[in-house]
Amino acid sequence: MEKTDIRKVEQRLVISETGLRRNFHKYVKRVTGQQSFFSFLYQELTFALFAGLPTVLGSVLRAGIYRSLLGKIGSNCFIEEGVRFRIPKKIFLGNRVFIGKNCDRDVEYPDS
C-alpha cells in the first residue's frame, strides 16, 4: 500500500475563498437562473416555508404562492408537498396540472 503525505491531502481539501464564492454564485445561477442573491433568498425562503405543508390546503396554498416564482401557473393546479423547482421562472404549468409528492422539476440549462 502506498503512503500518502498528509500535507497533500490537506491541500486538496482546502477550497480558496474565491473558489467558494465562485461556486456559490454558480449555484445561485443554477437554482434561480439569475445572478441575484435576493431572488435566490426569496425563492429559497418561499420554498422552505410552503413546500412541506401537508393536506389539500397546503397544495392549494402552494399553487397560489408559487405564482410569484414560476413562469406561469394555470387554473386549478395542485402541487403536493416536497416539490422542488429549479429555475422556476422558466417553468410554465397549464390548467389542471397535478404535481405529485417530492417531485423535482428542472430546466436543465439556464440558457434554454
C-alpha positions as CSV (number, residue, x, y, z in Angstrom):
1,M,0.0,0.0,0.0
2,E,1.2,3.5,-0.9
3,K,1.8,6.0,1.9
4,T,0.0,9.4,1.3
5,D,1.6,12.6,2.6
6,I,-1.0,14.2,4.9
7,R,0.0,17.7,3.6
8,K,-1.0,16.8,0.1
9,V,-4.4,15.5,1.3
10,E,-5.0,18.7,3.3
11,Q,-4.1,20.8,0.3
12,R,-6.7,19.0,-1.8
13,L,-9.4,19.6,0.9
14,V,-8.8,23.3,1.1
15,I,-11.1,25.5,-1.1
16,S,-9.9,29.0,-1.5
17,E,-12.2,31.8,-0.6
18,T,-12.5,32.9,-4.3
19,G,-13.3,29.3,-5.3
20,L,-16.0,29.1,-2.7
21,R,-17.5,32.4,-3.7
22,R,-17.4,31.5,-7.4
23,N,-19.1,28.1,-6.7
24,F,-21.8,29.8,-4.6
25,H,-22.5,32.2,-7.5
26,K,-22.7,29.3,-9.9
27,Y,-25.1,27.5,-7.6
28,V,-27.3,30.6,-7.3
29,K,-27.5,30.9,-11.1
30,R,-28.1,27.2,-11.4
31,V,-31.0,27.2,-9.0
32,T,-32.7,30.6,-9.9
33,G,-31.5,31.2,-13.5
34,Q,-30.3,34.7,-12.2
35,Q,-27.2,36.1,-10.6
36,S,-29.3,37.9,-7.9
37,F,-28.7,36.8,-4.3
38,F,-32.0,38.4,-3.2
39,S,-34.1,36.5,-5.7
40,F,-32.3,33.3,-4.5
41,L,-33.1,34.2,-0.9
42,Y,-36.7,34.9,-1.7
43,Q,-37.1,31.7,-3.7
44,E,-35.5,29.5,-1.1
45,L,-37.4,31.0,1.8
46,T,-40.7,30.7,0.0
47,F,-40.0,27.0,-0.9
48,A,-38.8,26.3,2.7
49,L,-41.9,27.8,4.2
50,F,-44.5,26.3,1.9
51,A,-43.0,23.1,0.4
52,G,-43.8,20.9,3.4
53,L,-47.3,21.9,4.2
54,P,-49.4,18.8,4.2
55,T,-53.0,18.2,3.1
56,V,-55.2,19.7,0.4
57,L,-55.0,23.2,1.9
58,G,-51.2,23.1,1.6
59,S,-51.5,22.1,-2.1
60,V,-53.9,24.9,-2.8
61,L,-51.7,27.5,-0.9
62,R,-48.6,26.4,-2.8
63,A,-50.3,26.8,-6.2
64,G,-51.2,30.4,-5.2
65,I,-48.0,31.4,-3.6
66,Y,-45.7,29.8,-6.3
67,R,-47.3,32.1,-8.9
68,S,-44.8,34.7,-7.9
69,L,-41.9,32.2,-8.5
70,L,-42.9,30.2,-11.6
71,G,-43.1,31.5,-15.1
72,K,-46.9,30.9,-15.1
73,I,-49.5,28.7,-13.4
74,G,-52.8,27.9,-15.0
75,S,-56.1,27.5,-13.1
76,N,-56.8,24.6,-10.8
77,C,-53.2,23.5,-10.3
78,F,-52.4,21.1,-7.5
79,I,-48.9,20.9,-6.2
80,E,-48.3,18.4,-3.5
81,E,-45.7,18.7,-0.7
82,G,-42.0,18.4,-1.2
83,V,-41.9,19.5,-4.8
84,R,-38.7,21.2,-5.8
85,F,-38.3,23.6,-8.8
86,R,-35.0,24.6,-10.4
87,I,-35.0,27.8,-12.4
88,P,-38.7,28.3,-11.7
89,K,-39.2,31.4,-13.9
90,K,-38.8,29.0,-16.9
91,I,-41.4,26.5,-15.7
92,F,-44.9,27.0,-17.0
93,L,-47.9,24.9,-15.8
94,G,-51.1,24.7,-17.8
95,N,-54.6,24.3,-16.4
96,R,-55.5,21.4,-14.1
97,V,-51.9,20.3,-13.6
98,F,-51.1,17.8,-10.8
99,I,-47.5,17.5,-9.5
100,G,-47.1,14.6,-7.1
101,K,-45.3,14.4,-3.8
102,N,-41.5,15.0,-3.7
103,C,-41.1,15.6,-7.5
104,D,-38.2,17.6,-8.8
105,R,-38.9,19.9,-11.8
106,D,-35.8,21.1,-13.5
107,V,-35.0,23.3,-16.5
108,E,-31.7,21.7,-17.2
109,Y,-29.9,24.6,-18.9
110,P,-30.2,28.2,-17.7
111,D,-30.0,29.5,-21.3
112,S,-32.7,27.2,-22.7
